[in-house]
Amino acid sequence: MKALTLIASAVLALAGNAGAAEKIPTVGKLERVARFDGAMPTGVTVAENGRIFVNFPRWGDDVKFTVAELRNGKAVPYPQADADPFISVQSVVADGRGRVWILDTAAPEFSAPRQGGAKLVAVDLATNKIVKTVVFTPDAVLPTTYVNDVRFDFRVGAEGVAYITDSSLSGPGAIIVLDLASGKAVRRLEGHASVSPEPGFVPSVDGKPMPASFKVASDGIALSPDGETLYYCALSSRRLYAVPTKLLRDPSVSEADLAKAVRDLGIKGASDGLEADAKGAVYAGDYEHNAIRKLDAGATTWRTIAQAPRLSWPDTFSIGPDGYLYVIANQLHRQAGFNEGKDLRRKPYELLRVKVNAGPAPTK
């Protein structure tokens, strides 16, 4: 399909309310899938067979295992219980081909990534064994890099390609393009405005502005069903951007020419997670308003499909084979680092879902 033309609705031209906390309405039917009374989760993925995986980065909580599978509503260490083979995992993504991929930042508490530690790991769902590990080279993962989220396309290259956001807090953001066969990764759009914190951006959550230190680069990422368009956004921004994937993958395309191909798709709300479905719709969180927005294929206006007080900081999205959009609500903004040393999070954290009547975007 051709790339979507997105025109933001004036309703969603959100300027960030720094005043009193808004009265959050309830929109859509949110269902609880699981609750978490221990460490704070960030990522979720639902495999094609319905298995659900989550992860817990080592940001300061007592994290006994950084990746888990949900079994009967309980988080069980994955892929093994006796030893945690990961350093600090930010996201988990099922690939639609019988594997779940685990993105290890190797950067606990947002430290510089440990040398040779940042990696992408594939686990076979039939055997629950690690079948592939790609370690990022220093030219792809800088001392300031924080690899955040990933999307896959197995229609290109010998073994497919992965697109990964670098959501650095102190260095340049980028889209990392990884060839899964060779393990070669290249940084594209490094430092471009589309992967950088938006100048002057001050989000307001729970009725108060985030601190000035909240400047986070490219974070959310989604791939169109045909694999031709990559959607992405900075965490510290309300804007959505898109770029043709064939240009991202082509080493002969200069950074200057690639930058010219980036499209600013306008205001969508301040988002952490992004996702696309098999019908071509794009989903975006709105952490300022405890909401999830949707832009249907061919539409020009975003609409709210879920909103509720419990949707406190919608983080990662995943669309399951059951036609539900799954989302982690983890109160990220209430961490001590954003509140003068006071941890304002109120457990439990939740994994929620809302019916969208669509399947996940294909990867092959």
HELIX and SHEET records of a PDB file:
HELIX    1   1 ALA A   10  LEU A   12  5                                   3    
HELIX    2   2 PRO A  108  PHE A  110  5                                   3    
HELIX    3   3 ALA A  193  VAL A  195  5                                   3    
HELIX    4   4 THR A  245  ARG A  249  1                                   5    
HELIX    5   5 GLU A  255  ALA A  261  1                                   7    
HELIX    6   6 LEU A  332  ARG A  334  5                                   3    
HELIX    7   7 ALA A  336  PHE A  338  5                                   3    
SHEET    1   A 4 GLU A  31  PHE A  36  0                                        
SHEET    2   A 4 TYR A 349  LYS A 355 -1                                        
SHEET    3   A 4 TYR A 324  ALA A 329 -1                                        
SHEET    4   A 4 PRO A 314  ILE A 319 -1                                        
SHEET    1   B 4 GLY A  43  VAL A  46  0                                        
SHEET    2   B 4 ILE A  52  ASN A  55 -1                                        
SHEET    3   B 4 VAL A  67  ARG A  71 -1                                        
SHEET    4   B 4 LYS A  74  PRO A  77 -1                                        
SHEET    1   C 4 VAL A  89  ALA A  94  0                                        
SHEET    2   C 4 ARG A  99  ASP A 104 -1                                        
SHEET    3   C 4 LYS A 119  ASP A 124 -1                                        
SHEET    4   C 4 LYS A 129  VAL A 135 -1                                        
SHEET    1   D 4 VAL A 147  ASP A 153  0                                        
SHEET    2   D 4 VAL A 161  ASP A 166 -1                                        
SHEET    3   D 4 ALA A 174  ASP A 179 -1                                        
SHEET    4   D 4 ALA A 185  ARG A 188 -1                                        
SHEET    1   E 2 SER A 204  VAL A 205  0                                        
SHEET    2   E 2 LYS A 208  PRO A 209 -1                                        
SHEET    1   F 4 SER A 218  LEU A 223  0                                        
SHEET    2   F 4 THR A 229  ALA A 234 -1                                        
SHEET    3   F 4 ARG A 239  PRO A 244 -1                                        
SHEET    4   F 4 ARG A 263  ILE A 267 -1                                        
SHEET    1   G 4 LEU A 274  ALA A 276  0                                        
SHEET    2   G 4 VAL A 282  ASP A 286 -1                                        
SHEET    3   G 4 ALA A 291  LEU A 295 -1                                        
SHEET    4   G 4 ARG A 303  GLN A 307 -1                                        
END                                                                             
